[in-house]
Amino acid sequence: MPGSIEDLERELDWLYGKDGVYPLKGVPCRCLHDYKSLGTLHGMNMGKGWVRVTTDPKCPHHGVVA
């Protein structure tokens, strides 16, 4: 179900899991995420999805060290 905890886990695994799309594979993101509107692009509603809403300073992907 979109917006569920399981959906967030799948999203984060796709991004940061052992086969993830980011370079630090297997290292989880520590930032807070929320299921929100993705806004509009050229007048088209992009729907909802998982977005990072804060940056944790200790996050290896987005924090001070990154």
mmCIF file as Biopython writes it, N, C-alpha, C and O atoms, coordinates in Angstrom:
data_model
#
loop_
_atom_site.group_PDB
_atom_site.id
_atom_site.type_symbol
_atom_site.label_atom_id
_atom_site.label_alt_id
_atom_site.label_comp_id
_atom_site.label_asym_id
_atom_site.label_entity_id
_atom_site.label_seq_id
_atom_site.pdbx_PDB_ins_code
_atom_site.Cartn_x
_atom_site.Cartn_y
_atom_site.Cartn_z
_atom_site.occupancy
_atom_site.B_iso_or_equiv
_atom_site.auth_seq_id
_atom_site.auth_asym_id
_atom_site.pdbx_PDB_model_num
ATOM 1   N N  . MET A ? 1  ? 0.849  -1.186 0.000   1.0 0.0 1  A 1 
ATOM 2   C CA . MET A ? 1  ? 0.000  0.000  0.000   1.0 0.0 1  A 1 
ATOM 3   C C  . MET A ? 1  ? 0.890  1.244  0.000   1.0 0.0 1  A 1 
ATOM 4   O O  . MET A ? 1  ? 1.794  1.345  0.829   1.0 0.0 1  A 1 
ATOM 5   N N  . PRO A ? 2  ? 0.659  2.173  -0.892  1.0 0.0 2  A 1 
ATOM 6   C CA . PRO A ? 2  ? 1.461  3.394  -0.912  1.0 0.0 2  A 1 
ATOM 7   C C  . PRO A ? 2  ? 1.359  4.168  0.404   1.0 0.0 2  A 1 
ATOM 8   O O  . PRO A ? 2  ? 0.270  4.331  0.954   1.0 0.0 2  A 1 
ATOM 9   N N  . GLY A ? 3  ? 2.478  4.632  0.889   1.0 0.0 3  A 1 
ATOM 10  C CA . GLY A ? 3  ? 2.508  5.396  2.131   1.0 0.0 3  A 1 
ATOM 11  C C  . GLY A ? 3  ? 2.678  4.556  3.382   1.0 0.0 3  A 1 
ATOM 12  O O  . GLY A ? 3  ? 2.774  5.111  4.477   1.0 0.0 3  A 1 
ATOM 13  N N  . SER A ? 4  ? 2.718  3.232  3.257   1.0 0.0 4  A 1 
ATOM 14  C CA . SER A ? 4  ? 2.864  2.371  4.428   1.0 0.0 4  A 1 
ATOM 15  C C  . SER A ? 4  ? 4.339  2.261  4.832   1.0 0.0 4  A 1 
ATOM 16  O O  . SER A ? 4  ? 5.231  2.637  4.072   1.0 0.0 4  A 1 
ATOM 17  N N  . ILE A ? 5  ? 4.575  1.749  6.024   1.0 0.0 5  A 1 
ATOM 18  C CA . ILE A ? 5  ? 5.939  1.546  6.509   1.0 0.0 5  A 1 
ATOM 19  C C  . ILE A ? 5  ? 6.680  0.573  5.596   1.0 0.0 5  A 1 
ATOM 20  O O  . ILE A ? 5  ? 7.864  0.755  5.314   1.0 0.0 5  A 1 
ATOM 21  N N  . GLU A ? 6  ? 5.976  -0.462 5.136   1.0 0.0 6  A 1 
ATOM 22  C CA . GLU A ? 6  ? 6.607  -1.433 4.230   1.0 0.0 6  A 1 
ATOM 23  C C  . GLU A ? 6  ? 7.019  -0.763 2.924   1.0 0.0 6  A 1 
ATOM 24  O O  . GLU A ? 6  ? 8.067  -1.083 2.363   1.0 0.0 6  A 1 
ATOM 25  N N  . ASP A ? 7  ? 6.195  0.164  2.441   1.0 0.0 7  A 1 
ATOM 26  C CA . ASP A ? 7  ? 6.505  0.901  1.216   1.0 0.0 7  A 1 
ATOM 27  C C  . ASP A ? 7  ? 7.760  1.753  1.420   1.0 0.0 7  A 1 
ATOM 28  O O  . ASP A ? 7  ? 8.617  1.815  0.539   1.0 0.0 7  A 1 
ATOM 29  N N  . LEU A ? 8  ? 7.870  2.406  2.575   1.0 0.0 8  A 1 
ATOM 30  C CA . LEU A ? 8  ? 9.065  3.199  2.878   1.0 0.0 8  A 1 
ATOM 31  C C  . LEU A ? 8  ? 10.296 2.301  2.943   1.0 0.0 8  A 1 
ATOM 32  O O  . LEU A ? 8  ? 11.352 2.663  2.425   1.0 0.0 8  A 1 
ATOM 33  N N  . GLU A ? 9  ? 10.172 1.138  3.572   1.0 0.0 9  A 1 
ATOM 34  C CA . GLU A ? 9  ? 11.305 0.206  3.657   1.0 0.0 9  A 1 
ATOM 35  C C  . GLU A ? 9  ? 11.767 -0.230 2.268   1.0 0.0 9  A 1 
ATOM 36  O O  . GLU A ? 9  ? 12.969 -0.316 2.017   1.0 0.0 9  A 1 
ATOM 37  N N  . ARG A ? 10 ? 10.817 -0.509 1.357   1.0 0.0 10 A 1 
ATOM 38  C CA . ARG A ? 10 ? 11.172 -0.877 -0.020  1.0 0.0 10 A 1 
ATOM 39  C C  . ARG A ? 10 ? 11.872 0.278  -0.735  1.0 0.0 10 A 1 
ATOM 40  O O  . ARG A ? 10 ? 12.849 0.071  -1.455  1.0 0.0 10 A 1 
ATOM 41  N N  . GLU A ? 11 ? 11.366 1.487  -0.531  1.0 0.0 11 A 1 
ATOM 42  C CA . GLU A ? 11 ? 11.957 2.672  -1.159  1.0 0.0 11 A 1 
ATOM 43  C C  . GLU A ? 11 ? 13.393 2.879  -0.678  1.0 0.0 11 A 1 
ATOM 44  O O  . GLU A ? 11 ? 14.295 3.095  -1.488  1.0 0.0 11 A 1 
ATOM 45  N N  . LEU A ? 12 ? 13.604 2.813  0.634   1.0 0.0 12 A 1 
ATOM 46  C CA . LEU A ? 12 ? 14.947 3.020  1.178   1.0 0.0 12 A 1 
ATOM 47  C C  . LEU A ? 12 ? 15.894 1.889  0.787   1.0 0.0 12 A 1 
ATOM 48  O O  . LEU A ? 12 ? 17.083 2.123  0.573   1.0 0.0 12 A 1 
ATOM 49  N N  . ASP A ? 13 ? 15.377 0.668  0.693   1.0 0.0 13 A 1 
ATOM 50  C CA . ASP A ? 13 ? 16.214 -0.446 0.248   1.0 0.0 13 A 1 
ATOM 51  C C  . ASP A ? 13 ? 16.619 -0.255 -1.216  1.0 0.0 13 A 1 
ATOM 52  O O  . ASP A ? 13 ? 17.757 -0.542 -1.589  1.0 0.0 13 A 1 
ATOM 53  N N  . TRP A ? 14 ? 15.692 0.226  -2.041  1.0 0.0 14 A 1 
ATOM 54  C CA . TRP A ? 14 ? 15.993 0.489  -3.450  1.0 0.0 14 A 1 
ATOM 55  C C  . TRP A ? 14 ? 17.065 1.575  -3.577  1.0 0.0 14 A 1 
ATOM 56  O O  . TRP A ? 14 ? 17.935 1.499  -4.445  1.0 0.0 14 A 1 
ATOM 57  N N  . LEU A ? 15 ? 16.994 2.581  -2.708  1.0 0.0 15 A 1 
ATOM 58  C CA . LEU A ? 15 ? 17.965 3.674  -2.773  1.0 0.0 15 A 1 
ATOM 59  C C  . LEU A ? 15 ? 19.303 3.313  -2.134  1.0 0.0 15 A 1 
ATOM 60  O O  . LEU A ? 15 ? 20.360 3.560  -2.716  1.0 0.0 15 A 1 
ATOM 61  N N  . TYR A ? 16 ? 19.256 2.719  -0.918  1.0 0.0 16 A 1 
ATOM 62  C CA . TYR A ? 16 ? 20.470 2.565  -0.115  1.0 0.0 16 A 1 
ATOM 63  C C  . TYR A ? 16 ? 20.812 1.124  0.232   1.0 0.0 16 A 1 
ATOM 64  O O  . TYR A ? 16 ? 21.789 0.891  0.943   1.0 0.0 16 A 1 
ATOM 65  N N  . GLY A ? 17 ? 20.048 0.153  -0.241  1.0 0.0 17 A 1 
ATOM 66  C CA . GLY A ? 17 ? 20.292 -1.254 0.062   1.0 0.0 17 A 1 
ATOM 67  C C  . GLY A ? 17 ? 21.555 -1.777 -0.616  1.0 0.0 17 A 1 
ATOM 68  O O  . GLY A ? 17 ? 22.269 -1.023 -1.278  1.0 0.0 17 A 1 
ATOM 69  N N  . LYS A ? 18 ? 21.828 -3.071 -0.447  1.0 0.0 18 A 1 
ATOM 70  C CA . LYS A ? 18 ? 23.068 -3.644 -0.987  1.0 0.0 18 A 1 
ATOM 71  C C  . LYS A ? 18 ? 23.150 -3.547 -2.503  1.0 0.0 18 A 1 
ATOM 72  O O  . LYS A ? 18 ? 24.250 -3.532 -3.057  1.0 0.0 18 A 1 
ATOM 73  N N  . ASP A ? 19 ? 22.008 -3.481 -3.188  1.0 0.0 19 A 1 
ATOM 74  C CA . ASP A ? 19 ? 21.983 -3.293 -4.638  1.0 0.0 19 A 1 
ATOM 75  C C  . ASP A ? 19 ? 21.415 -1.928 -4.991  1.0 0.0 19 A 1 
ATOM 76  O O  . ASP A ? 19 ? 20.913 -1.729 -6.098  1.0 0.0 19 A 1 
ATOM 77  N N  . GLY A ? 20 ? 21.490 -0.989 -4.060  1.0 0.0 20 A 1 
ATOM 78  C CA . GLY A ? 20 ? 20.869 0.323  -4.225  1.0 0.0 20 A 1 
ATOM 79  C C  . GLY A ? 20 ? 21.515 1.179  -5.301  1.0 0.0 20 A 1 
ATOM 80  O O  . GLY A ? 20 ? 22.576 0.849  -5.831  1.0 0.0 20 A 1 
ATOM 81  N N  . VAL A ? 21 ? 20.858 2.276  -5.610  1.0 0.0 21 A 1 
ATOM 82  C CA . VAL A ? 21 ? 21.311 3.171  -6.668  1.0 0.0 21 A 1 
ATOM 83  C C  . VAL A ? 21 ? 22.356 4.182  -6.191  1.0 0.0 21 A 1 
ATOM 84  O O  . VAL A ? 21 ? 23.005 4.824  -7.017  1.0 0.0 21 A 1 
ATOM 85  N N  . TYR A ? 22 ? 22.532 4.335  -4.878  1.0 0.0 22 A 1 
ATOM 86  C CA . TYR A ? 22 ? 23.528 5.266  -4.358  1.0 0.0 22 A 1 
ATOM 87  C C  . TYR A ? 22 ? 24.854 4.565  -4.100  1.0 0.0 22 A 1 
ATOM 88  O O  . TYR A ? 22 ? 24.868 3.361  -3.844  1.0 0.0 22 A 1 
ATOM 89  N N  . PRO A ? 23 ? 25.960 5.282  -4.161  1.0 0.0 23 A 1 
ATOM 90  C CA . PRO A ? 23 ? 27.293 4.665  -4.034  1.0 0.0 23 A 1 
ATOM 91  C C  . PRO A ? 23 ? 27.561 3.921  -2.728  1.0 0.0 23 A 1 
ATOM 92  O O  . PRO A ? 23 ? 28.220 2.881  -2.751  1.0 0.0 23 A 1 
ATOM 93  N N  . LEU A ? 24 ? 27.076 4.415  -1.598  1.0 0.0 24 A 1 
ATOM 94  C CA . LEU A ? 24 ? 27.325 3.759  -0.306  1.0 0.0 24 A 1 
ATOM 95  C C  . LEU A ? 24 ? 26.321 2.639  -0.110  1.0 0.0 24 A 1 
ATOM 96  O O  . LEU A ? 24 ? 25.424 2.751  0.725   1.0 0.0 24 A 1 
ATOM 97  N N  . LYS A ? 25 ? 26.457 1.569  -0.862  1.0 0.0 25 A 1 
ATOM 98  C CA . LYS A ? 25 ? 25.494 0.469  -0.837  1.0 0.0 25 A 1 
ATOM 99  C C  . LYS A ? 25 ? 25.484 -0.227 0.529   1.0 0.0 25 A 1 
ATOM 100 O O  . LYS A ? 25 ? 26.540 -0.481 1.108   1.0 0.0 25 A 1 
ATOM 101 N N  . GLY A ? 26 ? 24.299 -0.528 1.032   1.0 0.0 26 A 1 
ATOM 102 C CA . GLY A ? 26 ? 24.150 -1.215 2.307   1.0 0.0 26 A 1 
ATOM 103 C C  . GLY A ? 26 ? 24.204 -0.292 3.505   1.0 0.0 26 A 1 
ATOM 104 O O  . GLY A ? 26 ? 24.054 -0.756 4.635   1.0 0.0 26 A 1 
ATOM 105 N N  . VAL A ? 27 ? 24.414 1.015  3.296   1.0 0.0 27 A 1 
ATOM 106 C CA . VAL A ? 27 ? 24.464 1.983  4.390   1.0 0.0 27 A 1 
ATOM 107 C C  . VAL A ? 27 ? 23.158 2.767  4.376   1.0 0.0 27 A 1 
ATOM 108 O O  . VAL A ? 27 ? 22.905 3.505  3.423   1.0 0.0 27 A 1 
ATOM 109 N N  . PRO A ? 28 ? 22.316 2.631  5.407   1.0 0.0 28 A 1 
ATOM 110 C CA . PRO A ? 28 ? 21.003 3.277  5.381   1.0 0.0 28 A 1 
ATOM 111 C C  . PRO A ? 28 ? 21.061 4.790  5.560   1.0 0.0 28 A 1 
ATOM 112 O O  . PRO A ? 28 ? 21.983 5.328  6.174   1.0 0.0 28 A 1 
ATOM 113 N N  . CYS A ? 29 ? 20.062 5.454  5.014   1.0 0.0 29 A 1 
ATOM 114 C CA . CYS A ? 29 ? 19.887 6.892  5.215   1.0 0.0 29 A 1 
ATOM 115 C C  . CYS A ? 29 ? 19.246 7.092  6.581   1.0 0.0 29 A 1 
ATOM 116 O O  . CYS A ? 29 ? 18.320 6.366  6.945   1.0 0.0 29 A 1 
ATOM 117 N N  . ARG A ? 30 ? 19.733 8.075  7.342   1.0 0.0 30 A 1 
ATOM 118 C CA . ARG A ? 30 ? 19.215 8.324  8.687   1.0 0.0 30 A 1 
ATOM 119 C C  . ARG A ? 30 ? 18.252 9.495  8.741   1.0 0.0 30 A 1 
ATOM 120 O O  . ARG A ? 30 ? 17.739 9.816  9.813   1.0 0.0 30 A 1 
ATOM 121 N N  . CYS A ? 31 ? 17.994 10.140 7.612   1.0 0.0 31 A 1 
ATOM 122 C CA . CYS A ? 31 ? 17.130 11.315 7.564   1.0 0.0 31 A 1 
ATOM 123 C C  . CYS A ? 31 ? 15.653 10.924 7.669   1.0 0.0 31 A 1 
ATOM 124 O O  . CYS A ? 31 ? 15.266 9.808  7.321   1.0 0.0 31 A 1 
ATOM 125 N N  . LEU A ? 32 ? 14.844 11.857 8.152   1.0 0.0 32 A 1 
ATOM 126 C CA . LEU A ? 32 ? 13.407 11.642 8.274   1.0 0.0 32 A 1 
ATOM 127 C C  . LEU A ? 32 ? 12.754 11.753 6.902   1.0 0.0 32 A 1 
ATOM 128 O O  . LEU A ? 32 ? 13.038 12.684 6.149   1.0 0.0 32 A 1 
ATOM 129 N N  . HIS A ? 33 ? 11.876 10.799 6.575   1.0 0.0 33 A 1 
ATOM 130 C CA . HIS A ? 33 ? 11.148 10.798 5.311   1.0 0.0 33 A 1 
ATOM 131 C C  . HIS A ? 33 ? 9.651  10.882 5.591   1.0 0.0 33 A 1 
ATOM 132 O O  . HIS A ? 33 ? 9.188  10.494 6.663   1.0 0.0 33 A 1 
ATOM 133 N N  . ASP A ? 34 ? 8.902  11.392 4.619   1.0 0.0 34 A 1 
ATOM 134 C CA . ASP A ? 34 ? 7.449  11.478 4.749   1.0 0.0 34 A 1 
ATOM 135 C C  . ASP A ? 34 ? 6.819  11.244 3.379   1.0 0.0 34 A 1 
ATOM 136 O O  . ASP A ? 34 ? 7.439  11.511 2.349   1.0 0.0 34 A 1 
ATOM 137 N N  . TYR A ? 35 ? 5.599  10.749 3.373   1.0 0.0 35 A 1 
ATOM 138 C CA . TYR A ? 35 ? 4.852  10.499 2.145   1.0 0.0 35 A 1 
ATOM 139 C C  . TYR A ? 35 ? 4.071  11.761 1.830   1.0 0.0 35 A 1 
ATOM 140 O O  . TYR A ? 35 ? 3.075  12.059 2.489   1.0 0.0 35 A 1 
ATOM 141 N N  . LYS A ? 36 ? 4.521  12.513 0.815   1.0 0.0 36 A 1 
ATOM 142 C CA . LYS A ? 36 ? 3.955  13.833 0.527   1.0 0.0 36 A 1 
ATOM 143 C C  . LYS A ? 36 ? 3.714  14.016 -0.959  1.0 0.0 36 A 1 
ATOM 144 O O  . LYS A ? 36 ? 4.088  13.179 -1.780  1.0 0.0 36 A 1 
ATOM 145 N N  . SER A ? 37 ? 3.084  15.130 -1.281  1.0 0.0 37 A 1 
ATOM 146 C CA . SER A ? 37 ? 2.887  15.508 -2.675  1.0 0.0 37 A 1 
ATOM 147 C C  . SER A ? 37 ? 4.239  15.780 -3.318  1.0 0.0 37 A 1 
ATOM 148 O O  . SER A ? 37 ? 5.116  16.386 -2.702  1.0 0.0 37 A 1 
ATOM 149 N N  . LEU A ? 38 ? 4.406  15.332 -4.555  1.0 0.0 38 A 1 
ATOM 150 C CA . LEU A ? 38 ? 5.646  15.580 -5.288  1.0 0.0 38 A 1 
ATOM 151 C C  . LEU A ? 38 ? 5.558  16.858 -6.108  1.0 0.0 38 A 1 
ATOM 152 O O  . LEU A ? 38 ? 6.476  17.178 -6.863  1.0 0.0 38 A 1 
ATOM 153 N N  . GLY A ? 39 ? 4.453  17.592 -5.963  1.0 0.0 39 A 1 
ATOM 154 C CA . GLY A ? 39 ? 4.295  18.879 -6.627  1.0 0.0 39 A 1 
ATOM 155 C C  . GLY A ? 39 ? 3.813  18.752 -8.061  1.0 0.0 39 A 1 
ATOM 156 O O  . GLY A ? 39 ? 3.241  17.737 -8.457  1.0 0.0 39 A 1 
ATOM 157 N N  . THR A ? 40 ? 4.057  19.808 -8.830  1.0 0.0 40 A 1 
ATOM 158 C CA . THR A ? 40 ? 3.648  19.829 -10.231 1.0 0.0 40 A 1 
ATOM 159 C C  . THR A ? 40 ? 4.848  20.119 -11.117 1.0 0.0 40 A 1 
ATOM 160 O O  . THR A ? 40 ? 5.796  20.788 -10.707 1.0 0.0 40 A 1 
ATOM 161 N N  . LEU A ? 41 ? 4.790  19.612 -12.320 1.0 0.0 41 A 1 
ATOM 162 C CA . LEU A ? 41 ? 5.841  19.834 -13.310 1.0 0.0 41 A 1 
ATOM 163 C C  . LEU A ? 41 ? 5.160  20.199 -14.616 1.0 0.0 41 A 1 
ATOM 164 O O  . LEU A ? 41 ? 4.434  19.391 -15.196 1.0 0.0 41 A 1 
ATOM 165 N N  . HIS A ? 42 ? 5.399  21.419 -15.075 1.0 0.0 42 A 1 
ATOM 166 C CA . HIS A ? 42 ? 4.759  21.919 -16.302 1.0 0.0 42 A 1 
ATOM 167 C C  . HIS A ? 42 ? 3.244  21.755 -16.243 1.0 0.0 42 A 1 
ATOM 168 O O  . HIS A ? 42 ? 2.614  21.374 -17.229 1.0 0.0 42 A 1 
ATOM 169 N N  . GLY A ? 43 ? 2.660  22.048 -15.070 1.0 0.0 43 A 1 
ATOM 170 C CA . GLY A ? 43 ? 1.220  21.979 -14.884 1.0 0.0 43 A 1 
ATOM 171 C C  . GLY A ? 43 ? 0.664  20.591 -14.640 1.0 0.0 43 A 1 
ATOM 172 O O  . GLY A ? 43 ? -0.549 20.432 -14.504 1.0 0.0 43 A 1 
ATOM 173 N N  . MET A ? 44 ? 1.529  19.571 -14.580 1.0 0.0 44 A 1 
ATOM 174 C CA . MET A ? 44 ? 1.062  18.197 -14.373 1.0 0.0 44 A 1 
ATOM 175 C C  . MET A ? 44 ? 1.313  17.782 -12.925 1.0 0.0 44 A 1 
ATOM 176 O O  . MET A ? 44 ? 2.426  17.917 -12.416 1.0 0.0 44 A 1 
ATOM 177 N N  . ASN A ? 45 ? 0.269  17.275 -12.267 1.0 0.0 45 A 1 
ATOM 178 C CA . ASN A ? 45 ? 0.389  16.789 -10.893 1.0 0.0 45 A 1 
ATOM 179 C C  . ASN A ? 45 ? 1.246  15.530 -10.896 1.0 0.0 45 A 1 
ATOM 180 O O  . ASN A ? 45 ? 0.939  14.573 -11.607 1.0 0.0 45 A 1 
ATOM 181 N N  . MET A ? 46 ? 2.311  15.520 -10.113 1.0 0.0 46 A 1 
ATOM 182 C CA . MET A ? 46 ? 3.225  14.373 -10.075 1.0 0.0 46 A 1 
ATOM 183 C C  . MET A ? 46 ? 2.827  13.327 -9.031  1.0 0.0 46 A 1 
ATOM 184 O O  . MET A ? 46 ? 3.535  12.336 -8.851  1.0 0.0 46 A 1 
ATOM 185 N N  . GLY A ? 47 ? 1.703  13.536 -8.342  1.0 0.0 47 A 1 
ATOM 186 C CA . GLY A ? 47 ? 1.216  12.557 -7.373  1.0 0.0 47 A 1 
ATOM 187 C C  . GLY A ? 47 ? 1.945  12.647 -6.042  1.0 0.0 47 A 1 
ATOM 188 O O  . GLY A ? 47 ? 2.502  13.687 -5.690  1.0 0.0 47 A 1 
ATOM 189 N N  . LYS A ? 48 ? 1.933  11.537 -5.306  1.0 0.0 48 A 1 
ATOM 190 C CA . LYS A ? 48 ? 2.583  11.481 -3.993  1.0 0.0 48 A 1 
ATOM 191 C C  . LYS A ? 48 ? 3.714  10.471 -4.014  1.0 0.0 48 A 1 
ATOM 192 O O  . LYS A ? 48 ? 3.729  9.543  -4.823  1.0 0.0 48 A 1 
ATOM 193 N N  . GLY A ? 49 ? 4.657  10.669 -3.112  1.0 0.0 49 A 1 
ATOM 194 C CA . GLY A ? 49 ? 5.768  9.742  -2.989  1.0 0.0 49 A 1 
ATOM 195 C C  . GLY A ? 49 ? 6.577  10.044 -1.745  1.0 0.0 49 A 1 
ATOM 196 O O  . GLY A ? 49 ? 6.289  11.000 -1.025  1.0 0.0 49 A 1 
ATOM 197 N N  . TRP A ? 50 ? 7.590  9.229  -1.492  1.0 0.0 50 A 1 
ATOM 198 C CA . TRP A ? 50 ? 8.443  9.399  -0.319  1.0 0.0 50 A 1 
ATOM 199 C C  . TRP A ? 50 ? 9.483  10.477 -0.599  1.0 0.0 50 A 1 
ATOM 200 O O  . TRP A ? 50 ? 10.174 10.442 -1.617  1.0 0.0 50 A 1 
ATOM 201 N N  . VAL A ? 51 ? 9.582  11.427 0.313   1.0 0.0 51 A 1 
ATOM 202 C CA . VAL A ? 51 ? 10.557 12.510 0.190   1.0 0.0 51 A 1 
ATOM 203 C C  . VAL A ? 51 ? 11.300 12.671 1.507   1.0 0.0 51 A 1 
ATOM 204 O O  . VAL A ? 51 ? 10.753 12.396 2.575   1.0 0.0 51 A 1 
ATOM 205 N N  . ARG A ? 52 ? 12.536 13.113 1.428   1.0 0.0 52 A 1 
ATOM 206 C CA . ARG A ? 52 ? 13.335 13.409 2.617   1.0 0.0 52 A 1 
ATOM 207 C C  . ARG A ? 52 ? 12.916 14.781 3.112   1.0 0.0 52 A 1 
ATOM 208 O O  . ARG A ? 52 ? 12.984 15.756 2.364   1.0 0.0 52 A 1 
ATOM 209 N N  . VAL A ? 53 ? 12.477 14.871 4.377   1.0 0.0 53 A 1 
ATOM 210 C CA . VAL A ? 53 ? 11.981 16.142 4.909   1.0 0.0 53 A 1 
ATOM 211 C C  . VAL A ? 53 ? 12.965 16.807 5.872   1.0 0.0 53 A 1 
ATOM 212 O O  . VAL A ? 53 ? 12.814 17.990 6.175   1.0 0.0 53 A 1 
ATOM 213 N N  . THR A ? 54 ? 13.955 16.084 6.353   1.0 0.0 54 A 1 
ATOM 214 C CA . THR A ? 54 ? 15.001 16.678 7.191   1.0 0.0 54 A 1 
ATOM 215 C C  . THR A ? 54 ? 16.335 16.069 6.781   1.0 0.0 54 A 1 
ATOM 216 O O  . THR A ? 54 ? 16.385 15.061 6.076   1.0 0.0 54 A 1 
ATOM 217 N N  . THR A ? 55 ? 17.395 16.689 7.229   1.0 0.0 55 A 1 
ATOM 218 C CA . THR A ? 55 ? 18.726 16.145 7.021   1.0 0.0 55 A 1 
ATOM 219 C C  . THR A ? 55 ? 19.349 15.872 8.378   1.0 0.0 55 A 1 
ATOM 220 O O  . THR A ? 55 ? 19.580 16.798 9.156   1.0 0.0 55 A 1 
ATOM 221 N N  . ASP A ? 56 ? 19.619 14.616 8.663   1.0 0.0 56 A 1 
ATOM 222 C CA . ASP A ? 56 ? 20.285 14.226 9.899   1.0 0.0 56 A 1 
ATOM 223 C C  . ASP A ? 56 ? 21.781 14.511 9.717   1.0 0.0 56 A 1 
ATOM 224 O O  . ASP A ? 56 ? 22.378 14.011 8.764   1.0 0.0 56 A 1 
ATOM 225 N N  . PRO A ? 57 ? 22.399 15.296 10.598  1.0 0.0 57 A 1 
ATOM 226 C CA . PRO A ? 57 ? 23.821 15.612 10.451  1.0 0.0 57 A 1 
ATOM 227 C C  . PRO A ? 57 ? 24.717 14.371 10.417  1.0 0.0 57 A 1 
ATOM 228 O O  . PRO A ? 57 ? 25.814 14.422 9.861   1.0 0.0 57 A 1 
ATOM 229 N N  . LYS A ? 58 ? 24.262 13.255 11.005  1.0 0.0 58 A 1 
ATOM 230 C CA . LYS A ? 58 ? 25.069 12.035 11.032  1.0 0.0 58 A 1 
ATOM 231 C C  . LYS A ? 58 ? 24.761 11.083 9.872   1.0 0.0 58 A 1 
ATOM 232 O O  . LYS A ? 58 ? 25.331 9.994  9.800   1.0 0.0 58 A 1 
ATOM 233 N N  . CYS A ? 59 ? 23.866 11.485 8.966   1.0 0.0 59 A 1 
ATOM 234 C CA . CYS A ? 59 ? 23.522 10.643 7.814   1.0 0.0 59 A 1 
ATOM 235 C C  . CYS A ? 59 ? 24.738 10.543 6.875   1.0 0.0 59 A 1 
ATOM 236 O O  . CYS A ? 59 ? 25.293 11.569 6.481   1.0 0.0 59 A 1 
ATOM 237 N N  . PRO A ? 60 ? 25.157 9.320  6.514   1.0 0.0 60 A 1 
ATOM 238 C CA . PRO A ? 60 ? 26.313 9.162  5.649   1.0 0.0 60 A 1 
ATOM 239 C C  . PRO A ? 60 ? 26.053 9.624  4.211   1.0 0.0 60 A 1 
ATOM 240 O O  . PRO A ? 60 ? 27.003 9.813  3.451   1.0 0.0 60 A 1 
ATOM 241 N N  . HIS A ? 61 ? 24.793 9.809  3.826   1.0 0.0 61 A 1 
ATOM 242 C CA . HIS A ? 61 ? 24.454 10.213 2.465   1.0 0.0 61 A 1 
ATOM 243 C C  . HIS A ? 61 ? 24.219 11.712 2.333   1.0 0.0 61 A 1 
ATOM 244 O O  . HIS A ? 61 ? 24.563 12.312 1.314   1.0 0.0 61 A 1 
ATOM 245 N N  . HIS A ? 62 ? 23.624 12.326 3.380   1.0 0.0 62 A 1 
ATOM 246 C CA . HIS A ? 62 ? 23.229 13.733 3.268   1.0 0.0 62 A 1 
ATOM 247 C C  . HIS A ? 62 ? 23.794 14.623 4.385   1.0 0.0 62 A 1 
ATOM 248 O O  . HIS A ? 62 ? 23.698 15.847 4.293   1.0 0.0 62 A 1 
ATOM 249 N N  . GLY A ? 63 ? 24.369 14.043 5.417   1.0 0.0 63 A 1 
ATOM 250 C CA . GLY A ? 63 ? 24.827 14.796 6.575   1.0 0.0 63 A 1 
ATOM 251 C C  . GLY A ? 63 ? 26.133 15.538 6.364   1.0 0.0 63 A 1 
ATOM 252 O O  . GLY A ? 63 ? 26.615 15.656 5.237   1.0 0.0 63 A 1 
ATOM 253 N N  . VAL A ? 64 ? 26.697 16.032 7.439   1.0 0.0 64 A 1 
ATOM 254 C CA . VAL A ? 64 ? 27.913 16.843 7.413   1.0 0.0 64 A 1 
ATOM 255 C C  . VAL A ? 64 ? 29.078 16.084 6.806   1.0 0.0 64 A 1 
ATOM 256 O O  . VAL A ? 64 ? 29.861 16.657 6.049   1.0 0.0 64 A 1 
ATOM 257 N N  . VAL A ? 65 ? 29.205 14.807 7.127   1.0 0.0 65 A 1 
ATOM 258 C CA . VAL A ? 65 ? 30.325 13.994 6.625   1.0 0.0 65 A 1 
ATOM 259 C C  . VAL A ? 65 ? 30.226 13.780 5.113   1.0 0.0 65 A 1 
ATOM 260 O O  . VAL A ? 65 ? 31.242 13.730 4.419   1.0 0.0 65 A 1 
ATOM 261 N N  . ALA A ? 66 ? 28.997 13.655 4.611   1.0 0.0 66 A 1 
ATOM 262 C CA . ALA A ? 66 ? 28.798 13.402 3.177   1.0 0.0 66 A 1 
ATOM 263 C C  . ALA A ? 66 ? 29.312 14.594 2.390   1.0 0.0 66 A 1 
ATOM 264 O O  . ALA A ? 66 ? 29.245 14.598 1.161   1.0 0.0 66 A 1 
#
